[in-house]
């Protein structure tokens, strides 16, 4: 009877060790960092109030810093609304690279008729001196609570036959994480 008892004990012991090592290996796995990625538009691109002067077309640009520049035949008014670049807040947890893609040209229309052409860009990541163009890549911080600010400017092409009024439109930027 003792021999059978030892045999049963020896069978139970290896089974206990198998469970023990399995539990240790499961709990020894580090948790993977979040792959959360979010983009929020916090400010829209706005060229402010302006008027065409003379008889030709006009060109108006706004930089990533909000500075307006009238290239030809455009009078810049200081009336509201104030000119501003578009601003996007980006949160990406693993400190990865982000590639931006956008259509460089989009129409702006006026209710009742009229079209102007908007060329999107450049874009600029806050804290970096160089501008980003369509298809460029930039890195984000390795911190889920850090917000990367991206500012986007543009150039507005105003035809000489443009009617006064408010012109609106939208543009899309695709943010791809690598």
N, C-alpha and C positions, 0 to 999 in steps of 0.2 A: 503494500500500500504506500509505502514511503516513496518508492520509485515513481509511481504515478503522480504523486503530489509534486515532486521536483519537476517532472515533465510539464505539468500544468503551469508552474511558476515560470519556467523558462519560456513558455509561449506567451505569457502575459507581459513579460518584461520587454521584449523587442517591440511589441505593439505600443506600449507606453512611450518608448523612445521615438517611434515614428511620429506619434501625435505631438510630442514635445518639440521636435525639430520643425515640424510643419507650422506650429504656432509661432515659434521664434522667427521663422523666415517670413511669415505674413506680417508680423508686427515690426519687423526690421526694415520694411520698405519705406522710403521717404515719401511724403506726400508730394505730388506733382504740382508745380506752380500753376496758377490760373492762366488760361489763355484768353481771358476776357479782353475785348477790344471794343471801344466805343468812340464815336465821333459825334459831336454836337455842334451845330451851327449856332453861334451866340450873337453874331452881328452880320447884317447883310451888306453887300457892296452897294454904295450910294455915291453918286457923282455930285450931289448937291444941286443947287439952282444955278443955271447958266443961260445964256442966250447967244444965238448966232449974230455975228456982225458982218457987214459986207455982203457980197453976193455968192460966195463960194461955200464949199463944204467945210465942216469943222472937225477938229480932232481934239479930244479931251482925255487925259489919262489921270489915273489915281494910283499912287504907289502903295506899297505894302505898309508904309508909315502914315498913310492918309493924306499925303501931299498931292494937291491937284496941279496939273500942268496943262494949260491951253496951248496947243501947238499952232493952230491957225483959226482965224475967224470966230473965236469964241470969247465971250465976255463972261468972266467968273463973278457971280454975285455972292455976297456974304449972307443972303437970306437963308432961312431954314428950308429944307433940311441940310444939315451939315454933311459934307463929304466924308466918307469913311471906307476903309477896306473891309472885305468880308473877313470874319474871324471864325475859326474852327478850333474846338478844344478836343484833343485826342488823348485817350487813356488806353495804354497797352501794357499789360502786366509783364511780360517777360523781357522787356528791353530789346525788342526786335527791331528790324528795319521795316519801314513803311514806304511803299511806292505810291505816288499819286498819279492818277490819269484823269484827264478831262478833255472835253471837246474844246478846242481853242476859240471857236467862234460860236456865238449864240445871238439870236435876234431879240431885240427889245421892241415891244409894240405899244401903241397908244390906242385906247378905246376910241373908236370913231375913225381910225385910220392912221397910218404912219408907222414906219419901221426904222430903227437905228441898229447898227451892228456893234456888238460888244465882243472884243477879244479878251479872253481871260488870261491872267498872268501878268507879271510873275507872282509866285508864291514865296513866302519866306517863313522859315521856322524861327520862332522867337529865340533870341540869344545867339544866332548864327549870322555871320555877315553876308554870306552868299545867297543869291536868289535861287529858287527852284523852278524848273520848267516842267512841262508835261512829260511824264515818264521818269522823273528824277526820284531818287531814293534818299531817305533820311532816317536816322536812328532815334529811338525814344529811350527814356530812362528806364532802368530796371526796378521800377517802383510802381505798384498798382495805384497809389494815391497821387502820383505826379501827373500833372496835366501839361502836355506839349501843346503850345499855341502855334497855330498856322494862320498867317495873314495872307490874303489874296487880293491883288489889285487887278486893274484892267484898263483897256483903252476903248473909248467910245468913238465910233465914226458916225458923224452927224451929216446927213445929206442936206444940201442947200435948200431943198423944198420941204424940210421938216416943219410940221405944224407944232405950235406951242402946246404944252400939256405934259402929263405925267406918263412916262414910258416905263413899262415893267417887263420883267422876264425872269427866267431862272436858269441856273447852270448846275450841273452835277459834277462832283469830284468823287472818283472812286479811290478808296484807300485800301491797298492790299498789304497785308502783313506777311513778312517772309520768315 
